Amino acid sequence: MANKNIVRTVYKVSDFVSWQRSKSLILSPSFQRRSVWSPAAKSYFVDTVMKGLPVPIIFLRERTDLKTLEPQREVVDGQQRLRTLISFIDPKLLKDFKKGQDDFSVKKSHNPEVAGMTFDKLDEGIRQSILDYQFSVHVLQSDTEDTEILQIFARMNSTGMKLNDQELRNAEYLGVFKQLAYQLAYEQLGKWRGWGVFSETEIARMIEVEETSDLILTMLKGVHGKSQSAIDKLYADHEESFKSGNEVTRRFREVMETIDRTIGVNLKDLAFSKKPLFHTLFSFYYELMYGFGKSMERSTPKHVPSSVVKSIGTASRRIERGALPERLAKVLRGATGNLESRRLRLSFLRRIHKKR
């Protein structure tokens, strides 16, 4: 494949709408997949544009119709994004528009201020901001063949790492619980880093979001074995609503603040900065403050006694010295999240604290 001169530029949403209206935009060339986005995915994307947040690059191939001598722009990558916006702004511009398949509105969980509104009913300023939104666009030369395009995307896709469970979850779910889990995880970024619980690579790959989700499951269900399918179910069950969301948010923040207030940056030097043991630490604090098996109605947390810090310090030293029964030492050293291991870790911390 010869070296390709790719033009890097920006185009507004209004440019694509205009090209679609003039029939110079080709949304579905032969090598492009048909639109498969769900209504929730479309809603999430439109809200992203409304908020002016960045989205992936659009790839076009510019050609000239040799009969009409008019320019044509083939969408090499970005068909679903553009189709979503055009169907929201003016569905009549899509000749293959199918009601029930292509129509959608912004969901309340994504943007309650405009939920259910059609484009023409939006405030003038919001409509203008959507039309003025700029896509970063890479334009391929007209002589770029389909086979070369496929090679380009094969190279792009071959350099990526396999998606982990949370990255897959991020792509699949777009609802209320997902937004809450990501919000709570990102709010604690300074603590995650200061405590040394997650590496920068793990944060970049959303591992702290997965852990936050699992901690929320602990708040709801009590001590449990870690299961990707159980976390998936939590996201799926609360796509549309999460009645306990406000109280979960308040309690999660309160527990994290209490850990920070009582232990603070010293946590990074303790055994409990390791992910499996941090889960134990959070569970220990949550049990002291709220108790397991209680309803999620608003409640005042119980006071955490000052002796907790000494208990945690004692437990950390015993773990690091390995002065423990073999079975318990193995569980405390390991990273497994099965139910028995989590119960043993939490019981170990409870016993040490009870002796004070």
N, C-alpha and C positions, 0 to 999 in steps of 0.2 A: 504494500500500500504506500503510495507516494505521500510525502509530507503535505499536510493539509493546512491551509491558512484559514483559521477559524476567527471570525470577527466577534468580538465581545462587546455587547452593547446593552442598552435597557429600552424596554417598550412599556407603555402604559396599558392598563386593562382596556381603556377606550380604544387603543390602537387595534387590539385583537377583535373587539366588538365591531369596529369599523370594517376590518378586513373580512370578518364573517358576513357582514351585511352586503359587502360588495362581491362576495363569493370568491375572494382571493385567498382565503385561509382554508387549508386542507387539514381537518382535524384528525382524520383516520386514514392515513396512507396504509398500504398493504401490510407493512411490517409492524404497525401499531396495534396494541391490544384494544379491544372494545372496552368502554367504560364499565368498571365493576364496583365503583364506590357505593357504599351504603348511604342512606339519607343522613345518618349520624356523621359519617366522614365528610360529606359535603357541607353540612352545617358547621362543622369544626373548621373546615378550610375557609369558608366565607368569613367566619368570625376572625380567623387569623388575618385575613386581608383587611377587614374592618379595623383591626387594631394596629395595622401597619407593621406587623411582624414579618421577618424574612421567611421565604419559602425556597425550595430548591430551584436550580437554574432550569429555564426552558431552552430546549434545543430546536432550532428550525433549520430547514434547508430551503433556500431561496432559489426559485427557478422562474423562467419566463415562458408563458404560454405562447408557443410559436404560431398559433393561429390568430390570437387576439393581440399578441405582443404585450399582454398585461402581466405584471409580476404575480407570482404565486408563492405562498409560504406554507410549506409542509411542516406539520408538527412532528418532529422526530421523537421528542420526549416532553411530556407535559400535557398530553391530550386530556387526561382526567381533570387536571386543574382548570384548564381553559374551558372545557365543556361545562364544568360545574358553575363557573362564573357566568358564562353566556346563558345557561339555562336559568340562572337566578335573575340576571339582568333583563333578558328578553328571550324567553323560551321560543318565540316564533321564529327566531333566527336559526334554530336547529330543525332541519327538514325531517329528521328521524326522531324528533322528540316524542316520547310516549308518556302520557299521563299515567301516574301510578308507578312509573319506573324512573322517570327523569325529574318529576317535580318534587320539590322539598322546600322546607323553610328552616330558618335558624332555630335551634332548640333552646328552650328556656335554660337548660343546664349549661349552655355555652355562652349565651348572652340574653339575659332576661329582658333587657331594655328593648330589644327588637324581635323577640321571639314571635314566630308565626306571621311576621309581616312580609309582604311582598316588596320587591325592590321599589316599585313606584309609590309605596306608602311610607317609605323611610324618610327621615328628615333630609332636607336638601343637602346639608353639610356632609351627612354620612354617605349619601349617593355620590357626591362629588369625590369624597375620599376614596371610595371604591374604584371609581373610574380613573382617578389619578394615580392609583397604586402602580408602582413600577416593578416589573419583573427583570431580573438579570437574565439576559438571553445570549446564547452562543449560536451564531449563524454559520452553517456549513456552506461551502461553495456549491454552486449548481451542478458541478460535475461529480459530486460525491455520490457514488453508487450505493444502492441498497446493501450490497454485500459489505461495503466499507463501513456503513453505518452500524451494521450488526457487529462487525469486528470492534468498532469503537466502544460499543456498549458491553461487549464481552470483556474487553480490557478493564473498563470501569468497574464492572461487577466482580471481576476476578481478584481485585486487590482488596476487597472488603473482608472483614472477619465474619465468621458465622455469628448470627444474632443469638444472644442469650435469651433466657426466658423472659426477663423484664423488657428487653428491647422488642421482643415479639408481642408482649402484652401491650406495650406502648402503641404499637401499630394497629392492634386489633380493637382495643377499647378506647372510647372517646367520651365516656359519660361522667356522671357526677363523682363516683368513687375515684376514678382515675385522676380527675382534677384535684380532688382533696388530697390524695396520697402524694402527688407530685408537689403540691403547694407546701404540705407539711415537711416533706423531705428537703425541699429547697430552702425553706426557712431556717433549717438547722445546719446549713452548709458550714458556717463558722465553727459550730460545735463539732461536727463530724471531723473537720480538719484539725481543730485544736486538740481534740481527744485522741486523734490518731486511729479512729475506728475503721476508716476507709482510706485506701490509697487514691491518688488522683486518677489513676486508670479505672478503678472501680467506680468512682463518682462519674467519670465520663461515660461509663457503660451502665449507669442507672442502678447499680447494686444497692445504693443507699435508699432508693425508692422501693426496691423489693423488700429491704429490711423494714422500712417504715410500714409497708403494707402488712408484713407479717406481725409487726408489733401491734398494729391496729386489730388484727385477728386475735391476738392474745388478749387485748382489752375486751373484745366482744365475747370470746369463747373460753378464755382461761388458757392454762398451759396446754399446748398441743404440739404434735410433731409437725415439723415444717414439710409442706407439700405444695409443689407448684400448682397442682390441680385445685387445691383448696384456695390458693391466692387467686387463680383464674376465676373461680366461682364467686369470690368476693367482688371482683370487678364486674362480672357478668350480672350478678344479682342486683347490683346497685348502679346500673347504667343510667336509669331514668330518675331514680331518687334514692336518698340515703337518709332516712328519718333520724338516725343517731348522729348524723354528720356534725352538727354544731357541738354536741357534748363530747364526741370523740376528739374533735379539734381542740376544745378547751382542755380536756384531760391530758391529751398528748403533749401539748405545750407546757402544761403545768408540771408534768413529770420531768420533761427535759430541762425545764428551768430549775427544778429542785435538785436534779443531779448536778447541774452546773453550779448552783449556789453552794451545795454542800461539799462537792469534790472538785469541781472546776478543772483547770488545766492539769492538775495532778493525776487525773484519770489516765493520761497518756503514758504514765510510768507504772500503771497497775496492770495486772493480768486481765482486768475487766475491759481493757481497751480492745481486746480481740473480739471479733464479731460474735462468735457463739456465746462468749461470756458477757458481752455487752447486752445481749438479749436477756440473759439471766439477770443482770443488774437492773435493767428497765423493768422486768417482770417483778423483781423484788420491791422496787420503789412503788410500782403501781399497786401491788398487793397491800403495802403498808398504807398508802394514801386512799385507795378506793375499794380494795378488796375484789376478789374474783367472784363471778356468779351473781353480781348485783345488776340491777336494771341500769339502763343508760339515761335515766332521768337526771336532771341537773342536781349535783350534790357538791357539798363543800369537802375538799380533801382533808384527811386527818393530818395532824402535825407529824413530821418525820423527826424523831429524836436525834440529838447530836451524837449519840452513841453509835448511830449507823455508820458514820465515817470510820470509826475505829474498827467496827466489825468488818467492813469492806477491806480495810488495810490488813487486818489479820488474815482474812480469807485469801487475799492476794499473795501475801508472803508464804502461806502454806502451799498454795498452788505452785508458786515459783520454786520452792524448796523441794516439792514433791513428797512432803511428809504426810502422806495420805495412804489409805488402803489402795491396793493395786487397781481394783475395779474403778474406784472413784477417781484416782489419779488419771487413768486412761480416759475417762469421760471428760474430765476437766481439761486435759491436754488436747483432746480431739475437736474436730470441727463439725461433727455430725449434729443434725438438728432433729433426730428422732425423739419420740415422746419420752422414752425411758431416760435418755441422756439429759433432756431438759428438766425432767422431774428431779433427777439426782443432783444436778447443778443447783437448782433452786433450793432443794432441801438442805444441801451443804451450807448455803449462805444463811438460810433460816436458822439452822442449828447454832452456828457461830454467833449470830445476833442474839439468840434466845439466852445464851450463857451470860450475856452482859447485864 
